[in-house]
Amino acid sequence: MSQDLGSSIPTRANWAEEAVAAHAGAEHLTREEQVLARIAKARARKPKMKEQRITLSHGAGGKASQTLIEAVFLDAFRNPTLELLEDGAQLATAAGRLAFTTDSYVVSPLFFPGGDIGDLAVNGTVNDLAMCGARPLYLSCGFILEEGFPVADLQRIVASMAAAAGAAGVQIVTGDTKVVERGKADGCYITTAGVGALEREVVLSAAAAQPGDTVLVSGPIGDHGVTVMLARGELDISADIESDTAPLHEISAAVLDAAGGGVRLMRDATRGGVATICNEVAVAAQVAVVLDEAALPVRPVVNGASELLGIDPLYVACEGRFVTVVDPAHAVAALAAMRAHPLGTGAAVIGTVKDDPPGLVLLRTAFGGTRIVDLLVGDPLPRIC
C-alpha cells in the first residue's frame, strides 16, 4: 500500500522542470513569477551535503535537516516505505498493520515548567504513532548517561516516563543504558521507539492533501519551545507559561472517528513548528497551503517572547499540538471533535489548500498582504526537544 501511494506522488524534479519550462524565454514575467521559477529550479536540484561537518542547523527540522535526511540517510537506506518521509512507518505484517517510529531527546534544560525530558520522550513517541492513525502499544527506551549524573535526577526522569506511559496506556517493554565520560552527554539523552496497531482503514500522508482541503491545528502553538527557552534563564524573562507536552492518541482518534476517510494527514508540530508541517504538505502533494495569520492561535506571552527572540511563532515547536488536513466536507466535524477534548479547546481552522503556486506555503498577513513561509535555514531554538 505504501509503495503504491509513493509511486503516485509527482516528484519535485518533474514539477520544477514543468514550471521552469513554462517560464523559459518569457520576457514578460512578473517579479512574483520570477521568484516562483527560481524556487522551483532550486528545489529540483538533488540534495547535496555542502558542509564538511554536522552543525546544530542539521537538527532543527528545516532546510539543513531535510538535506541531511535526503542526501545521507535516504540515499543510503532507500526503500518505498522510507521514501514517504512520514514520522512513523506504516507496515503490513502477517499479524496485521502496524506503525513503527523512533526518536531521540536532547532537550536542555532537562526539567522545565510543565514537564521534563522523561515525559517528553514518552509523549513524543506516542504522538508519532498517533499521527499515523495507530493505537500506541509498546515503547523501548535507551539512556545515554553522563558520568556524575545525579541518581535522584535519573529517578525523577524515570518516574515521569512511567507516569506518562501509564496515562497513554502504553508499556515500556525493553531498553538499554550506556554511560559516557563526564562532559560528553550533557547529563542525559534518551532514545525511544514505539509500536502501535493500525486498526482503521486509513492511510495518512502529506501527499494526500488536495486543493480545497481545510487546515486545522488542535490548540495554541509555540508553548513548548518558548517555555524551554525561558527556562534556560538566558533572556532574564519570567512568564506564566508551561510546555504543552501531552499524549495526543485520544484526541487524534476522536478526529478520525468524527471525520473518517476525510482526514488526509495528521502531524504533531514539533521541530520547525506548524510552518515546517505545512511546507512538507505543500511539497509532497504539490499544492499551495495558504494560512491566515489572524486565525493562528498564539498566546500573547508566546508572541511577546518570539518577538524578543526575533522568530515567528509558526516555527516554534509544540509537544502537545497537531496539524490535520481534512477535506472540506468533514472539516466542521473534525474541528468539533478537537474542541470536545480537553487538549483541543483552543483548536482552530488556520488555512486552506490551493492548487497554485504548487509546493509553497503562503501567509495572508493581518495587513492584507501575502508572504511566503519557507522552511527554516538555521536553528533559532536549539535543543528544545
C-alpha positions in Angstrom: 0.0 0.0 0.0 2.8 2.4 0.9 4.6 1.6 -2.3 1.6 2.3 -4.5 1.0 5.6 -2.7 4.6 6.7 -3.1 4.6 5.9 -6.8 1.7 8.1 -7.5 3.4 11.2 -6.0 4.7 13.7 -8.6 8.4 14.3 -8.0 9.8 17.7 -7.2 12.1 17.4 -10.2 9.1 16.8 -12.6 7.2 19.8 -11.2 10.2 22.0 -11.3 11.0 21.1 -14.9 7.5 21.9 -15.9 7.5 25.2 -14.1 10.8 26.3 -15.4 10.0 25.2 -19.0 6.7 27.1 -18.8 8.5 30.3 -18.0 11.6 29.8 -20.2 12.1 32.6 -22.6 9.2 34.7 -21.3 10.3 38.3 -21.2 7.1 39.5 -19.6 7.4 37.6 -16.3 6.2 39.4 -13.2 8.6 39.6 -10.3 6.4 37.0 -8.4 6.6 34.6 -11.3 10.4 35.0 -11.5 10.7 34.3 -7.8 8.5 31.2 -8.1 10.5 29.9 -11.1 13.8 30.3 -9.1 12.3 28.4 -6.2 11.2 25.6 -8.5 14.6 25.4 -10.0 16.3 25.3 -6.6 14.0 22.6 -5.3 14.6 20.5 -8.4 18.3 20.1 -7.6 19.3 16.8 -6.0 20.0 17.4 -2.3 23.7 17.5 -1.5 25.6 18.0 1.7 27.9 21.0 1.3 29.0 21.2 4.9 32.0 19.0 5.9 30.8 18.8 9.5 27.4 18.5 11.2 26.0 21.7 12.7 23.1 22.5 15.0 21.1 23.5 12.0 21.0 19.9 10.9 18.8 19.0 13.9 16.4 21.9 13.6 13.8 20.4 11.3 14.4 23.0 8.5 16.2 23.0 5.2 19.5 21.7 6.7 17.7 18.8 8.3 15.9 18.0 5.1 19.1 18.0 3.2 20.8 15.7 5.7 17.9 13.2 5.7 17.6 13.1 1.9 21.3 13.3 0.9 22.7 11.0 3.6 20.1 8.7 5.2 17.5 8.4 2.5 20.2 7.9 -0.1 21.8 5.0 1.8 18.6 3.4 3.2 16.2 4.0 0.3 13.1 1.8 0.2 9.4 2.6 -0.6 8.3 2.9 3.0 11.1 5.3 4.0 10.7 7.4 0.9 7.3 8.6 2.1 9.2 10.6 4.8 6.4 10.3 7.4 7.2 10.5 11.2 6.3 6.8 11.5 6.4 3.8 9.2 3.1 2.0 8.4 3.9 -1.7 7.9 1.9 -4.6 6.7 2.7 -7.8 8.6 1.2 -11.3 8.9 -0.3 -10.2 12.3 -1.9 -7.1 10.8 -1.0 -3.5 10.1 1.5 -1.8 12.5 3.0 1.6 12.9 6.7 1.9 14.0 8.6 5.0 15.0 11.8 6.1 16.8 13.0 9.4 18.2 15.8 10.9 20.4 15.6 13.6 23.0 18.3 16.0 24.0 16.3 18.9 25.5 18.2 21.5 27.6 17.4 22.0 30.4 16.2 18.5 31.4 13.5 19.9 33.6 11.2 22.8 32.6 7.8 24.1 33.6 5.1 21.6 32.6 7.4 18.6 32.0 10.9 17.1 31.6 12.9 15.0 29.2 11.2 11.9 30.5 7.6 12.6 29.8 8.7 14.4 26.6 10.3 11.2 25.3 7.2 9.1 26.0 4.7 11.6 24.7 6.7 12.4 21.6 6.9 8.7 20.6 3.2 8.1 21.5 2.3 11.1 19.3 4.3 10.0 16.3 2.3 6.7 16.4 -1.0 8.5 16.9 -0.3 10.8 13.9 -0.1 7.6 11.8 -3.6 6.8 13.0 -2.3 4.0 15.2 -3.2 2.9 18.8 0.1 3.1 20.7 1.1 -0.2 22.4 4.7 -0.6 23.3 7.8 1.5 23.7 11.5 1.0 24.2 13.9 3.4 25.8 17.6 3.9 25.6 19.6 6.1 28.0 22.9 7.7 27.4 24.0 9.0 30.8 27.0 11.2 31.7 29.4 10.2 34.4 28.5 12.1 37.5 24.8 12.5 36.7 22.7 12.6 39.9 20.8 9.4 40.6 18.0 11.5 42.1 17.5 13.3 38.8 17.5 9.9 36.9 14.9 8.6 39.2 12.8 11.7 38.7 13.0 11.3 34.9 12.2 7.6 35.0 9.2 8.3 37.3 7.9 10.9 34.7 8.3 8.3 32.0 6.4 5.7 33.9 3.6 8.2 34.7 3.4 9.4 31.0 3.3 5.8 29.8 0.5 4.9 32.2 -1.5 8.0 31.1 -1.1 7.0 27.4 -1.9 3.3 28.0 1.5 2.0 26.7 4.1 -0.3 28.2 7.8 0.3 28.2 9.0 -3.2 27.5 12.7 -3.0 26.7 15.6 -0.6 26.9 19.3 0.0 27.1 21.8 2.1 29.2 25.2 3.5 28.3 27.4 5.7 30.4 29.9 8.1 28.8 32.7 10.2 30.3 32.0 13.4 32.2 31.2 16.2 29.8 30.2 14.0 26.9 26.4 13.8 27.2 25.1 16.9 28.9 23.6 14.8 31.7 21.1 12.6 30.0 19.9 11.7 26.4 17.0 9.4 25.7 16.1 7.5 22.6 12.7 5.8 22.3 11.0 3.6 19.8 7.3 2.7 19.6 5.0 0.2 18.0 1.2 0.8 17.5 -1.7 -1.1 16.0 -3.3 0.4 12.8 -6.9 -0.5 13.4 -8.6 1.8 10.9 -8.5 1.5 7.2 -6.9 4.9 6.6 -3.6 5.9 5.1 -2.4 9.3 6.3 0.2 11.1 4.2 1.3 14.6 3.4 1.0 13.6 -0.2 -2.7 13.0 0.1 -3.7 16.7 0.5 -5.9 18.1 -2.2 -6.9 21.6 -3.3 -10.0 22.7 -1.3 -8.9 20.9 1.9 -9.0 22.6 5.2 -6.0 23.0 7.6 -6.6 22.8 11.3 -4.5 23.0 14.4 -5.5 21.5 17.8 -4.6 24.4 20.0 -2.3 27.4 20.7 1.1 27.0 19.1 4.7 27.6 20.3 4.1 27.0 24.0 6.8 24.3 24.4 9.6 26.0 22.5 9.1 29.3 24.3 8.9 27.6 27.7 12.2 25.7 27.2 13.9 28.9 26.0 12.7 30.9 29.1 13.7 28.0 31.4 17.3 28.4 30.3 17.4 31.8 32.0 19.3 33.4 29.2 16.6 36.1 28.5 16.0 37.1 32.1 12.3 36.9 31.5 9.7 35.3 33.7 6.3 34.3 32.3 3.3 32.2 33.3 3.7 29.6 30.6 4.2 25.8 30.6 5.1 23.2 28.0 2.2 21.7 26.2 3.7 18.2 26.3 0.9 15.7 26.2 -0.2 12.4 24.6 -2.3 13.0 21.5 -3.6 9.5 20.9 -7.1 10.2 22.3 -7.8 13.5 20.5 -6.4 12.2 17.2 -8.6 9.1 17.5 -11.6 11.3 18.1 -10.8 13.3 14.9 -10.5 10.0 12.9 -13.8 8.8 14.4 -15.6 12.0 13.5 -14.1 12.7 10.1 -13.3 9.2 8.9 -11.8 8.9 5.5 -11.9 12.7 5.2 -8.7 13.1 7.1 -5.7 13.4 4.8 -2.9 14.0 7.3 -2.1 14.4 10.9 1.3 15.7 12.2 2.4 16.8 15.6 4.1 20.2 15.3 7.4 19.6 17.0 10.8 20.8 15.5 10.2 23.5 13.0 6.6 24.0 14.2 3.5 24.5 12.1 5.4 26.1 9.3 7.5 23.0 8.6 4.5 20.7 8.5 2.7 23.0 6.0 5.9 23.1 3.8 6.1 19.3 3.9 2.4 19.0 2.8 2.9 21.6 0.0 6.0 19.8 -1.4 4.7 16.2 -1.0 1.3 16.9 -2.6 2.4 19.7 -4.9 -0.2 22.1 -3.7 -0.2 25.5 -2.1 -1.0 25.8 1.6 -2.5 29.3 2.4 -2.5 30.2 6.1 -4.5 33.0 7.7 -2.3 35.0 10.2 -5.4 36.3 12.1 -6.6 32.7 12.6 -3.4 31.4 14.2 -3.9 30.6 17.9 -0.9 32.1 19.7 -0.8 33.1 23.4 0.3 36.7 24.0 3.3 35.6 26.1 4.5 33.4 23.2 4.0 36.3 20.8 6.0 38.6 23.1 8.8 36.1 23.7 9.0 35.3 20.0 9.4 39.0 19.1 12.2 39.3 21.6 13.9 36.2 20.1 13.3 37.5 16.6 11.5 34.4 15.4 8.0 33.6 14.1 5.7 31.5 16.3 4.9 29.5 13.2 8.4 27.9 13.5 8.3 27.4 17.3 7.9 23.8 18.5 4.9 22.3 20.2 4.8 18.9 22.0 1.0 18.6 22.5 -0.5 20.1 19.4 -1.0 18.7 15.9 -2.0 19.9 12.5 -4.5 18.0 10.4 -5.6 18.4 6.8 -9.2 17.4 6.2 -11.5 17.5 3.2 -13.9 20.4 3.5 -17.0 18.2 3.9 -15.5 16.9 7.2 -13.9 20.0 8.5 -16.7 21.0 10.8 -16.9 17.5 12.4 -13.1 17.4 12.8 -13.0 20.8 14.5 -15.9 19.9 16.8 -14.1 16.6 17.8 -11.0 18.6 18.6 -12.8 21.2 20.7 -14.7 18.5 22.6 -11.4 17.1 24.0 -9.5 18.9 26.9 -6.4 19.1 24.7 -8.3 20.7 21.8 -10.3 23.5 23.4 -8.3 26.1 21.5 -8.5 24.3 18.2 -8.9 26.5 15.1 -9.1 26.5 11.3 -5.9 28.1 10.2 -5.9 27.8 6.4 -6.8 26.1 3.2 -5.1 24.1 0.4 -5.0 25.6 -3.0 -3.6 24.3 -6.3 -1.3 27.3 -7.1 1.5 28.0 -6.6 2.4 24.4 -6.1 5.0 23.5 -3.4 4.7 26.7 -1.4 3.2 28.0 1.8 1.7 31.4 1.8 0.6 33.5 4.8 -2.2 36.1 4.5 -1.0 38.8 6.9 -3.0 40.9 9.2 -2.1 43.9 7.0 -3.8 42.3 4.0 -0.6 41.3 2.2 0.8 37.8 1.4 4.2 36.4 2.1 6.0 33.1 1.5 6.5 30.9 4.6 9.6 28.9 3.7 11.5 26.2 5.6 13.9 27.4 8.3 17.5 27.7 7.2 19.2 27.9 10.6 18.3 26.8 14.1 16.9 29.7 16.2 15.8 27.4 19.1 18.4 24.6 19.5 17.9 21.7 21.9 14.2 22.2 22.6 13.2 18.5 22.3 
